[in-house]
Amino acid sequence: RKKLTDALEWHLEHGDDAVEALERAERNGIESETLASAPNIGFGIAWIWSDFSELSSTRSGGFGPSAITPEAVVALAEIRGYNKKERAILWHCVYRMDSVWLTWANKEKPNG
C-alpha cells in the first residue's frame, strides 16, 4: 500500500498540469527524469486511487482542509458493491492516503 502514498506524494508535489506537460513531452520523444520517477501504482490497486480521487471531492468546506469521512468511504463501497475484504482494504488505504493529503494541504495553506 506504500505505492499509493508514494504516488500521492509525487502527484501532490508535481501537480496535474506538470504531469500532463511531462506526459506530452514523453509522447514527443523527450525523456523526463521527473516523469520517470513517478511511482507506478499498477492495475491491481488502481481502483483504490480512483476511489480516493472521488472521495476527495466529498471533503466538506470550512476552516481548513477536512478529512474524508468514514461515512463517505462506506457509502462509496456500498455503491461499488465491494465485499468485506475490499471495504477493509479501501478504508485502510484511504485512511493512509488521506493522512498524506491532509499533511500536504495543511503545509500548503498560509496561516491566518
Secondary structure, 3 states (H helix, E strand, C coil): CHHHHHHHHHHHHHHHHHHHHHHHHHHCCCCCHHHHCCCCCCHHHHHHHHHHHHHHCCCCCCCCCCCCCHHHHHHHHHHHCCCHHHHHHHHHHHHHHHHHHHHHHHHHCCCC
